[in-house]
Amino acid sequence: MEVEVSWLGVILATVASLVIGALWYAPFAFGKQWQKLVGLTDKQMKEGGGVGIMKAVVGGFITAYVLAHITYLSSVFYSGVSFTMSGALTGFYVWLGFSATTLLIHDGFELRPPKLTIMKMTSQLVTLVAMGLIIGLVGV
């Protein structure tokens, strides 16, 4: 079996992840609260911003590609489900099984505040489901 991946879907999902992250962690949303919880100063944020954005682009692209790959496999396996629904469900289950659990475990051992863990988990949930929906809507 050959897995089909739409590069347009991958690129649009990558852009969506960057937009959601920018809005989620903007000062008017959760940015100031997040910054305080992780202990970063404004100066540190400005100094590391460029590197952080580049990592977000690379990470978002890899996530989008893998999500598109898994969405295709899911849609083939569950043939009665639309590709759009398959994308959204795949995003949710990837979040639940990998992202949410990893954050819960790591933040638990690092003694991070529960508020921070919830903030990051919900950001990942919104991002992965949105990416999955975009990949599903674009199709293969």
Salt bridges, closest charged atoms under 4 A:
ASP42 OD1 - LYS32 NZ 3.32
GLU47 OE2 - LYS43 NZ 3.93
ASP107 OD1 - LYS120 NZ 3.05
GLU110 OE1 - ARG112 NE 3.26
